[in-house]
Amino acid sequence: MGKYISIAVICLFFLSACEMNSCINKSYFVLTYNSFMTDLEENHKRYSSADWESKEEKMRSFVNDCYASFKSELSVEERVSFWTKYVEFMILRHAGDALQVIESEDKKSEVEIYKEIKTALGEADFKKLFKQILGDDIEKAVDDVLDELNKWGDRLKDWLDTKN
């Protein structure tokens, strides 16, 4: 009998190792999140409904479990990258309806996500970030992005005000 229990415990250990948690540590979280998004960017057009459900569940885990666990350890650039990729996920998943989907989610989650994005973006050195991406022609790009972020923030604030 003890032999069977030992075998069962070993099998459970190997099964749980196959479904490795993305939140083991900060480095693994960042690596798996970036890998998840790279795979999504390359393959999203081929996803079935079941694939998207699995991806949404994984994204919820990244946001609610991993990000929540490691946000104090993440640099400003890592937090901005995380939320930028989150918005990209929503756009790939919901196309032109991404903002409406974000707005229609649970209000508490939406407010928390908005505060996280605002905090990360508020601490970011946009000129440095955009210079890395766009080179020397960043003044206009930064202004354009900030204008769009302000518009999005205003729309979100208006929507929240109408729900109260």
DATAJO-V55334 format. One record per residue. N is the residue number from 1. SS is DSSP state (helix for helix, strand for strand, loop for the rest). PHI is phi as a letter, one per 20 degrees, with the letter a starting at -180 (999 if undefined). OMEGA is omega in degrees with one decimal (NA if undefined). Layout:
n = {N	N}
ss = {SS	SS}
phi = {PHI	PHI}
omega = {OMEGA	OMEGA}
This chain:
n = {1	2	3	4	5	6	7	8	9	10	11	12	13	14	15	16	17	18	19	20	21	22	23	24	25	26	27	28	29	30	31	32	33	34	35	36	37	38	39	40	41	42	43	44	45	46	47	48	49	50	51	52	53	54	55	56	57	58	59	60	61	62	63	64	65	66	67	68	69	70	71	72	73	74	75	76	77	78	79	80	81	82	83	84	85	86	87	88	89	90	91	92	93	94	95	96	97	98	99	100	101	102	103	104	105	106	107	108	109	110	111	112	113	114	115	116	117	118	119	120	121	122	123	124	125	126	127	128	129	130	131	132	133	134	135	136	137	138	139	140	141	142	143	144	145	146	147	148	149	150	151	152	153	154	155	156	157	158	159	160	161	162	163	164}
ss = {loop	helix	helix	helix	helix	helix	helix	helix	helix	helix	helix	helix	helix	helix	helix	helix	helix	helix	loop	loop	loop	loop	loop	loop	loop	helix	helix	helix	helix	helix	helix	helix	helix	helix	helix	helix	helix	helix	helix	helix	helix	helix	helix	helix	helix	helix	loop	loop	helix	helix	helix	helix	helix	helix	helix	helix	helix	helix	helix	helix	helix	helix	helix	helix	helix	helix	helix	helix	helix	helix	loop	loop	loop	loop	loop	helix	helix	helix	helix	helix	helix	helix	helix	helix	helix	helix	helix	helix	helix	helix	helix	helix	helix	helix	helix	helix	helix	helix	helix	helix	helix	helix	helix	helix	loop	loop	helix	helix	helix	helix	helix	helix	helix	helix	helix	helix	helix	helix	helix	helix	helix	helix	helix	loop	loop	helix	helix	helix	helix	helix	helix	helix	helix	helix	loop	loop	loop	loop	helix	helix	helix	helix	helix	helix	helix	helix	helix	helix	helix	helix	helix	helix	helix	helix	helix	helix	helix	helix	helix	helix	helix	helix	helix	loop}
phi = {999	f	f	f	f	f	f	f	f	f	f	f	f	f	f	f	f	f	d	f	f	f	d	f	b	g	f	f	g	f	f	f	f	f	f	g	f	f	f	f	f	f	c	g	f	e	f	e	g	f	f	f	f	f	f	f	f	f	f	g	f	g	f	f	d	f	f	f	f	d	g	f	e	f	f	g	f	f	f	f	f	g	f	f	f	f	f	f	g	f	f	f	f	d	l	f	e	g	f	f	f	g	f	e	f	g	g	f	f	f	f	f	f	g	f	f	f	f	f	f	f	f	e	f	e	f	f	f	f	f	f	f	e	d	n	f	e	d	g	f	f	f	g	f	f	f	f	f	f	f	f	f	f	f	f	f	f	g	f	f	f	f	e	e}
omega = {179.5	178.8	179.9	177.8	178.4	178.3	179.5	179.1	178.7	178.1	178.6	177.9	-179.5	176.8	179.3	177.7	178.6	179.6	-173.4	179.4	179.7	-174.4	-178.8	176.0	-175.4	-177.5	-179.9	177.1	-178.8	180.0	-177.9	178.2	178.6	177.8	177.2	-178.5	177.2	177.9	-179.8	-179.9	-176.7	-169.3	-171.8	-177.9	-178.0	-174.4	173.3	176.4	179.2	176.9	-178.9	177.3	177.7	179.7	178.1	177.8	178.4	179.1	177.1	177.7	177.3	-176.7	-171.6	-176.5	-172.9	-178.2	179.9	-179.2	-170.6	-173.7	179.7	179.0	-176.7	174.5	177.7	-179.6	179.2	178.0	177.1	178.8	180.0	-175.7	174.9	179.1	175.8	178.6	177.0	176.6	-178.6	179.3	179.0	-177.7	-170.4	178.7	-175.5	-178.1	-174.2	-178.4	179.6	179.1	176.9	-179.7	-175.7	178.6	177.6	-173.3	179.9	179.2	-178.7	179.9	178.7	178.9	179.3	179.5	179.0	179.4	-178.7	179.1	-179.2	-178.9	178.8	-179.3	-173.5	172.2	-173.8	-179.3	179.2	-179.1	-177.0	176.7	177.1	-176.2	-169.8	-178.0	-172.7	-177.2	-173.2	-175.9	-179.3	-179.5	179.1	178.5	-179.9	-178.8	178.9	176.1	-179.8	178.2	177.5	178.0	-179.7	178.4	178.4	178.6	179.9	178.5	178.2	-179.1	179.6	179.4	-179.7	-179.2	-178.6	NA}
